[in-house]
Amino acid sequence: MPPLDLRSRAGRTRLAGLAAVALAVLAVVWYGWASTSGQVRPQVTGYRVESDSSVRVEYDLVRPEGTAVLCRVSGLDARKGRVGTVEDSVPGDGPSVVHRSVVVRTSARAVTGVVESCVRRPAAP
């Protein structure tokens, strides 16, 4: 690849193209960082069907330190139908990554356990 000659039109066009690509890459990186920074993210680490009427779901919760969170944890049957749900209230004190273990009572035998959602809880007045 020949060196960049800014005196020629081709050199200036090539420089403008390289600058546009660099700015586009920076914009994508910034957007990715900004859209995920400070989010609440659950990750199921395991589940155990304990009986026809309960399933234990274990998950790690990543959240900004000091943020209280409310998670909805469910047991699902073989057709992916919800057979039980419980809300798990995670207090704001503690580290930014916490491990949780929740028992979900079910109306029928569950075959899996999931964390459906986690949302930040407002701070108490």
C-alpha positions as CSV (number, residue, x, y, z in Angstrom):
1,M,0.0,0.0,0.0
2,P,1.6,3.3,-1.1
3,P,2.0,6.1,1.5
4,L,-0.8,8.6,1.9
5,D,-0.2,11.7,-0.3
6,L,-2.5,14.5,0.9
7,R,-1.5,16.7,-2.1
8,S,-3.5,14.5,-4.5
9,R,-7.3,14.2,-4.6
10,A,-7.1,10.4,-4.2
11,G,-5.0,10.8,-1.0
12,R,-7.5,13.3,0.5
13,T,-10.4,11.0,-0.4
14,R,-8.7,8.0,1.2
15,L,-8.0,10.0,4.4
16,A,-11.6,11.2,4.6
17,G,-12.7,7.5,4.2
18,L,-10.4,6.3,6.9
19,A,-11.6,9.1,9.2
20,A,-15.2,8.2,8.6
21,V,-14.6,4.5,9.3
22,A,-12.7,5.4,12.6
23,L,-15.6,7.7,13.7
24,A,-18.1,5.0,12.9
25,V,-16.2,2.4,15.0
26,L,-15.9,4.9,17.9
27,A,-19.7,5.6,17.7
28,V,-20.5,1.8,17.8
29,V,-18.2,1.2,20.8
30,W,-19.6,4.2,22.7
31,Y,-23.2,3.1,22.0
32,G,-22.5,-0.4,23.2
33,W,-20.8,0.8,26.4
34,A,-23.5,3.4,27.1
35,S,-26.4,1.0,26.6
36,T,-25.1,-1.7,28.9
37,S,-23.4,0.4,31.6
38,G,-25.3,0.2,35.0
39,Q,-27.8,-2.5,33.9
40,V,-29.3,-5.1,36.0
41,R,-28.5,-8.6,34.6
42,P,-29.6,-12.0,35.9
43,Q,-27.8,-15.2,34.9
44,V,-29.4,-18.5,35.8
45,T,-26.6,-20.8,37.1
46,G,-28.8,-23.8,37.7
47,Y,-32.2,-25.3,38.7
48,R,-33.4,-28.4,40.4
49,V,-36.9,-29.9,40.2
50,E,-37.4,-30.8,43.9
51,S,-40.9,-32.3,43.6
52,D,-44.1,-32.1,41.5
53,S,-44.9,-28.9,43.3
54,S,-41.6,-27.0,43.5
55,V,-38.4,-26.1,41.6
56,R,-35.3,-24.4,43.0
57,V,-33.7,-21.8,40.8
58,E,-30.2,-20.4,41.4
59,Y,-28.9,-17.3,39.7
60,D,-26.3,-14.6,39.8
61,L,-27.5,-11.0,39.7
62,V,-25.2,-8.3,38.4
63,R,-26.3,-4.8,39.4
64,P,-24.8,-1.4,40.3
65,E,-23.6,-1.5,43.9
66,G,-26.2,-0.4,46.3
67,T,-29.1,-1.0,44.0
68,A,-32.2,-2.8,45.3
69,V,-33.7,-5.1,42.7
70,L,-37.0,-7.1,42.3
71,C,-36.7,-10.3,40.2
72,R,-39.6,-12.5,38.9
73,V,-38.6,-16.1,39.0
74,S,-40.8,-18.8,37.4
75,G,-41.1,-22.5,36.9
76,L,-42.1,-23.7,33.4
77,D,-43.7,-27.0,32.3
78,A,-42.7,-29.1,29.3
79,R,-44.8,-26.8,27.0
80,K,-43.0,-23.7,28.3
81,G,-46.1,-22.7,30.2
82,R,-45.7,-20.9,33.5
83,V,-46.7,-23.2,36.4
84,G,-45.4,-21.0,39.3
85,T,-43.9,-17.6,39.9
86,V,-42.3,-15.8,42.9
87,E,-40.9,-12.4,43.3
88,D,-37.4,-12.3,44.8
89,S,-36.6,-9.0,46.5
90,V,-32.9,-8.3,46.5
91,P,-31.8,-5.6,49.0
92,G,-29.5,-2.8,47.9
93,D,-26.8,-3.6,50.5
94,G,-24.0,-6.0,49.5
95,P,-21.7,-6.4,46.6
96,S,-22.6,-5.7,42.9
97,V,-22.7,-9.5,42.1
98,V,-24.9,-11.6,44.4
99,H,-25.9,-15.3,44.2
100,R,-29.5,-16.1,44.8
101,S,-31.3,-19.4,45.5
102,V,-35.2,-19.3,45.2
103,V,-37.8,-22.0,45.6
104,V,-40.8,-21.6,43.3
105,R,-44.0,-23.4,44.4
106,T,-45.7,-24.8,41.3
107,S,-49.2,-26.0,40.4
108,A,-47.8,-28.8,38.2
109,R,-44.5,-30.4,37.7
110,A,-41.9,-27.9,36.3
111,V,-39.2,-29.0,34.0
112,T,-37.1,-25.9,34.2
113,G,-36.7,-22.7,36.2
114,V,-36.1,-19.2,34.7
115,V,-35.5,-15.6,35.8
116,E,-38.1,-13.8,33.7
117,S,-37.2,-10.2,34.6
118,C,-35.3,-8.1,37.1
119,V,-36.0,-4.4,37.7
120,R,-34.5,-1.7,39.9
121,R,-36.6,-0.9,43.0
122,P,-36.9,2.8,44.0
123,A,-35.0,3.8,47.1
124,A,-37.1,4.0,50.2
125,P,-37.9,7.6,51.2
